[in-house]
Amino acid sequence: MSHILDTPIDYLKGVGPEKAAILKREVNIYTYRDLLDYYPYRYVDRSKFTQVKDLTDANVYVQLKGKFIRLEEQGQARTRRLVGWFQDETGIVEVVWFRAIKWIKDFIKLQQVYVIFEKPTIFNGKFNFAHPDIETIESYTESGKQGYQALYNTTEKMKARKLDSKAIGRWVIQLLQTIKSTDIPEILPNDILEKYRLVHRYTAMVNIHQPPTIHAQEDATRRLKFEELFLLQLQLVRLRLLRKRSVGRVFEEVGAYFNDFYHHHLPFRLTEAQKRVLKEIRKDTISGYQMNRLLQGDVGSGKTIVALLAMLMSVGNQQQAALMAPTEILAQQHFAGISELVQPLGLKVEILTGSVKGKKRKQLLTALEAGEIDILIGTHALIEPTVVFKSLGLVVIDEQHRFGVEQRAKLRDKGSIPPHILVMTATPIPRSLAMIFYGDLDYSVIDELPPGRKPITTVHRTHAQRLSVYGFLKEEIAKGRQIYVVYPLIEESEKIDLASLMEGYESILQSFPRPQYHISVVHGKMKPDIKETEMQQFVKGNTHIMVATTVIEVGVNVPNASVMLIENAERFGLSQLHQLRGRVGRGAEQSYCILMTGDKLSNDSKIRIKTMCETQDGFKISEVDLDLRGPGDIEGTQQSGDIQLKLSKLPDDKIILEEARKSATFILENDPDLKQVQHSALKYFIDHQAKLRGNWSQVL
């Protein structure tokens, strides 16, 4: 296999060191291969001509055919320009040049037929073209540009150095004319190409940049999307299969603690979904291989009780268990809840966070290493080197998207035999996204809520209805309930948001005056101890209303809170709105979520608000969120390593993703080391990429 594509981009004719430095810095183009992988974002049909009478301000490229009937230099010095009057059968339009004026004057011959290509702009109420592509009709016909011309994304800094879409396109075409089909060899096995009717890799690369027809472009795009997703799934499936071969701790039995708790101390009956997930966990822990399982469930679906039962399996097999939470508040909440639940079992449960220091911390670590602590709950403090377990059997990671890859790996690696891993997320993820970002984990879903849990009534109100909303809040407080009032927080404008929060706080103080009403306020700029005091006042029922930023999105459990009022709800994403709504509805009483917005909403905001009011199914909400935002904007999308989808878009490409995963799984199950002849090109390509970019298979 030739390595011409690994040539630094500096050596491509017309690029050079200065332009190469900009390409590297702005769009990560370092080599010829990177340039070919820099795919167009759109295409212009150059088989069609627009007429002057049909020009619009739609900000799109158009192509005209006609003659220059006049050329004239205008202005002096810096204002000097060349103006040409270009005529077709329907009218005349001005064309202007500010650079290369002498060359243009020598090139253009009046009354000859030319083709010009550019976006029209409006100046003094008339359309004109500035610096269009221009060529004779003969040159245009010979060049083969009658097909589709690719357009490439560029940055303002690139445009300032004349590195625009045209420049990228010229270099790509030049490179494609330089290389041969053997420089882009096929890496997919023939049976996959035939099964899914995929074009050859070289053909795909040429046709995605220079498509002769729209069908050729579509075939090329589909082939390269499949390859992109196939290589990613090959990586994730390989990790999954490797872990299934790695030795794990064996829980010989569910154990006495599990049985005692399950039969005598469960606070409610498990749902069928919870029972199904427990069976999947049990099957993993007796297999002899390390469990790596993602437990996904909507807000309030009962993931924590499943995690506790799994930890009791570990303790019942003389192994310790750990639960890692992203914040001290959430860790404290888990500690309080789990300690109370297992109190009848006589187990030793401790908590380790950054605030546990000095003598107390030393005593805790000594007891942990001696095996005197059965369950340890904590924050990222658990991964510190000084934290040593006697025998760690199970690690539960809560709200996993808030932990980095390295943090999770450090916790997993504590102990000579890897502990079982149970990863929990309360953010519902569409199956297609889960296959991308958690494809190396086994996948469990709790897809039903516990019986008796009342749906939360969600309504949309505008600022004009504030008085009636406040009246409703007072009615709820009179019933003994508590209220959340949440304001958005966007990091780029923290000062503005904090001012907005404090203005809202002052407004609520006026409408809910002391001493009849007591109000807590919590935001990210507060000192931790003050923030904790304010939160605890609300948790204990000493205050009626908590005014907060999204700091309370995770980690506050107040069953008595019955109303979630979200101010400026249009500024929140769907996932965040759903998480905030999940803070209420935890008690026996009917709960409400009020989405407060201004009168004017964007289309996306209208869809988000409408979705929240119509459904409480987190998985349906996540599908709408994915449609609106795309996967690149969803929290936690980089958790499986360096995942960068250049072409594929979810959920549009779910079918291709399914096909790619099936193919990757079939190949690795039958040829895990890719030693068979038909997989030799694929293995060579992967090994070569690993040398260039690091060992991409060791993601977690």
Secondary structure, DSSP 8 states (H G I E B T S, - for coil): ---GGGSBGGGSTTTHHHHHHHHHHHH---BHHHHHTS--SEEEETTS---GGG--SS---EEEEEEEEEEEEES-GGG-EEEEEEEETTEEEEEEESS-HHHHHHH--TTSEEEEEE--EEETTEEEEES-EEEEHHHHHHHTTTSEEEE----HHHHHTT--HHHHHHHHHHHHHHS-GGGS---S-HHHHHHHT---HHHHHHHHHS-SSHHHHHHHHHHHHHHHHHHHHHHHHHHHHHHHHSB-----S--HHHHHIIIII-SS---HHHHHHHHHHHHHHTSSB--EEEEEE-TTS-HHHHHHHHHHHHHHTT-EEEEE-SSHHHHHHHHHHHHHHHGGGT--EEEE-TT--HHHHHHHHHHHHTT--SEEEESGGGGSTT---SSEEEEEESSGGGS-HHHHHHHHT-SSS--EEEEEESS---HHHHHHHSTTSEEEEE-S--TT----EEEEEEGGGHHHHHHHHHHHHHTT-EEEEE----GGGHHHHHHHHHHHHHHHHHHS-TTT--EEEE-TTS-HHHHHHHHHHHHTT--SEEEE-GGGSSS---TTEEEEEETTGGGS-HHHHHHHHTTS--SSS--EEEEEE-S---HHHHHHHHHHHH---HHHHHHHHHHHH-GGGSTTTTTTSS---SS--TTTTHHHHHHHHHHHHHHHHH-TT--SGGGHHHHHHHHHHHHHH--TT---
